[in-house]
Amino acid sequence: MDGRTALDTKKIDNNIKKLRMYPWFNELYDHEEHHRSFFANIKVRKYLESSLRVSRLLNNEREQKRFIRMLEEVAQVRNK
């Protein structure tokens, strides 16, 4: 993998740490069906790599709902 396509794991971990301060996120993070997505799903990890998106996630309920929908879609695909 070349540097341009590799995800910044440290950045993702830091953003997850920020999000973990919020109960609504912890509920998702601790949910067995979604937990694996935070580590293994490229779409979810790419989303969490962006500080701008994470900031929006913290401040915007609509963005939170979109993120939850994305997690549910990822879980559905994985469970097929």
Stockholm file with secondary structure:
# STOCKHOLM 1.0

chainA/1-80         MDGRTALDTKKIDNNIKKLRMYPWFNELYDHEEHHRSFFANIKVRKYLESSLRVSRLLNNEREQKRFIRMLEEVAQVRNK
#=GR chainA/1-80 SS CCTTTSCCHHHHHHHHHHHTTSHHHHHHHHCHHHHTHHHHCHHHHHHHHCHHHHHHHHHCHHHHHHHHHHHHHHHHHHTC
#=GC SS_cons        CCTTTSCCHHHHHHHHHHHTTSHHHHHHHHCHHHHTHHHHCHHHHHHHHCHHHHHHHHHCHHHHHHHHHHHHHHHHHHTC
//
